[in-house]
Amino acid sequence: MKNLTCFLFLSILFCSNVNAQEFKLGKVSIAELEQKTHPKDTAAVAAILFKTGATRFEYVQNEGFRVVTEVAMRIKIYKKEGYDWANQEVRFISGSTSIKESVLFTDAVAYNLVAGKIEKSKLKSEGEFEEKVNKYWSKKKITLPNVKEGSVLEFKYTIRTNNIGMLREFDFQTDIPVDYSEYKTYVPEYFVYNTKLKGFISPQIAVEKSQKSFTITSKERSQVPGTSLNVTKTSFSSDKIEYQETKTTYTAQNMSALKEEAFVNNIDNYTTSLAQELSMTKYPNEPLKTYSTDWNAVVKTIYDNDDFGPELNKTGYFEDDLKAVIAGLSAQDEIISAILNYVKLTVKWNEYNGYSCDDGVKKAYKDKTGNVAEINLMLTAMLRTAGLKANPVLVSTRANGISIFPNRTAFNYVIAAVETPEGLILLDATSKFSTPNVLPFRDLNWMGRLIRKDGTSEEVDLMPTKVSDDNVTMMYSIDATGKITGKLRRQRTNHNAMSFRSEIENIKEEEYLEKLENENEKIEISDYSRTNEKDVKKPIVETCSFTGTSLCEIIGEKMYINPLLFFTKEHNPFKQEVREYPIDYGFPFIDKYAINIDIPDGYVIETLPKSSVFNMEDNIGSFKFISNASGSNIQLSISHQINTPIVSPEYYTTLKEYYQGMIAKQTEKIVLKKA
């Protein structure tokens, strides 16, 4: 009984301490500044000590309701790698005639402990600036001064907007620990929102209702009795409008850092956050009005926009050139490839995303540069003009994440698609290395939305089904000193080829080879050649000769060799005990190795890794290791194959064990002994 009483007392004391904490800016303590590491994550480079947010509605005379969101944060910096937290940015709509938004940073201070006293460094004017992202969006940015290891940073920002359709998303979690996070919404009874939480942590939720009011002032002009018609007076009256307000509080505490894991698409997709979309308005003496929309309505709005649909109908600027491009071609595949290559060569991507044209397709064609929309809407228009059934496909890139609501900001990119009896052919002319159905990796983000001329739409699977190969053929011999001399041929296809072409595009061959030698046990490479580097329709092939003196270990009268040499995979990328995120490879692939080894004279094979095959359930993938020896020659055939671009987390244990078995087999050594 005594222990139970003690436990209850400590529990009440703990809760009281949490509730008693003042999560207010300007109350930084010496204890917070003296803290050297985070108590629950000593590796953390920084931590959010608290983050509070509140969204309120305020009534503005003659304008109606607008939304005000305030967010305040206190951040502790532990290491230099955490200095980036001194840089903060908030985006806002700046290019709309109907939506008015503003962002204001206040109370931005860096605190440091100097000679036992707290020193404050306030945000300077040169540390605050605005950046235009595109014609629709801008960013307000700050950089706090005098940031050091041990600093505590504070700031607050306020967003004001007349856009009540979608409230700002609030993130409770991020890639550093969060000690306390709280978000409150104060919603008048006139508005009903759909609320969706994402992530794997559920905040505590408390709801309160209270009566609120606002005042509407009216003025009226009337003629003064007994005077001429042009003598008037103005009278004012006020009406007090009472309404019920719902206050909802979401709190979460002691959240660990959301850490990157191997093969994660976009970690933000799994961040604990709250999104709210207007579903209904219930104004007094007015019928209910529903606002929740579906994807068809969203894409139709986008298609009807002047910067999208009408741009597709412009063809005169390219028609003469297009005739020359497809002259003499009759096969559909040939026409598609010819037009794709023409656009890739003619118009260079300016690195700007977006599904809306900035300057328009005609100007992009003339200037030979444009954003994503200008290039791929131009491509779509050319394909249509050539008689193909082509349509744009709206995409959210990997960096943009996956939306949980149908809304226009869910997309930030557009590609082209040609409908054929065999299925869709997806095209993106922003990358010089893309080919039909081999899109840049940034595009491979689950689902897109195809829009037809009549405004109808359908979901499109963006994830590739075409396997990307990485085939290595290696022949080498070992001499009596353990020196290895060999030849190598490596062939990459599809996404593997695209990735490699992008990697080497701006690297000199000498620099690339030096890097290759250093990363592969200090081998020496000679007779290097590369074929099909520019011909993206074909696999890209590397060939070379190599020598290495540290690829074989000699102990006494025995030699130990990893048969895959520098291609050996030694570390399992899956380290967590459990995993909540899907494993996202991006595309199906197969890595193959055909290896032929000549052992030195005077040696025989003592141990040769046995042949082995691992097959994962549901045809997720397989690993094959086939070994054979004949006299002084060893042949190995090894393959590692993943058949699906995305693996559900329910298979994580299976996948982790598969990699453990594969690595164990790859690291088994061939043992040679003197005859």
Secondary structure, 3 states (H helix, E strand, C coil): CHHHHHHHHHHHHHHHHHHHCCCCCCCCCHHHHHCCCECCECCCCEEEEEEEEEEEEEEECCCEEEEEEEEEEEEEECCHHHHHHHEEEEEEECCCCCCCEEEEEEEEEEEEEECCEEEEEECCHHHEEEEECCCCEEEEEEECCCCCCCCEEEEEEEEEECCCCEEEEEECCCCCCEEEEEEEEEEECCEEEEEEEECCCCCEEEEEEEEEEEEEEEEEEEECCCCCCCCEEEEEEEEEEEEEEEEEEEEEEEECCCCCCCCCCCHHHHCCEEEEEEEEECCCCCCCEECCCCHHHHHHHHHHCCCCHHHHCCCCCCHHHHHHHHCCCCCHHHHHHHHHHHHHHHCEECCCCCCCCCCCHHHHHHHCEECHHHHHHHHHHHHHHCCCCEEEEEECCHHHCCCCCCCHHHCCEEEEEEEECCEEEEECCCCCCCECCECCHHHCCCEEEEECCCCCEEEEECCCCCCEEEEEEEEEEECCCCCEEEEEEEEECHHHHHHHHHHHCCCCHHHHHHHHHHHCCCCEEEEEEEECCCCCCCCEEEEEEEEECCCEEEECCEEEECCCHHHCCCCCCCCCCCCCCCEECCCCEEEEEEEEEECCCCEEEEECCCCEEEECHHHCEEEEEEEEEECCEEEEEEEEEECCCEECHHHHHHHHHHHHHHHHHHCCCEEEEEC
